[in-house]
Amino acid sequence: MKLTKVIVPWPEGLHLRHAVKLVKTAARFQSTILLKCGDRIADVRSIISIIALCATIGTTLEVEVSGDDEADAAQTVEQLFLG
């Protein structure tokens, strides 16, 4: 299992456009990818669960990735939040 933290960089927060990018990215990997925000957990394959996090700019999210391709998946998700 890979654990990392990312910070929501977008002024509008983690909204639909960014959620779609996350879901499309997750589809490329077999690993399970979860985002954690406080006591809320989102499966990155679900747009609804990502939006339900209500993550605003500056929010720290924990990324938990587990599976055969977890290293690549974690790195790719992290890159989405950097640029």
Secondary structure as UniProt FT lines:
FT   STRAND          2..7
FT   TURN            11..12
FT   HELIX           16..26
FT   TURN            27..28
FT   STRAND          32..37
FT   TURN            38..39
FT   STRAND          40..43
FT   TURN            44..45
FT   HELIX           47..51
FT   TURN            52..53
FT   TURN            57..58
FT   STRAND          60..66
FT   TURN            68..69
FT   HELIX           70..82
//
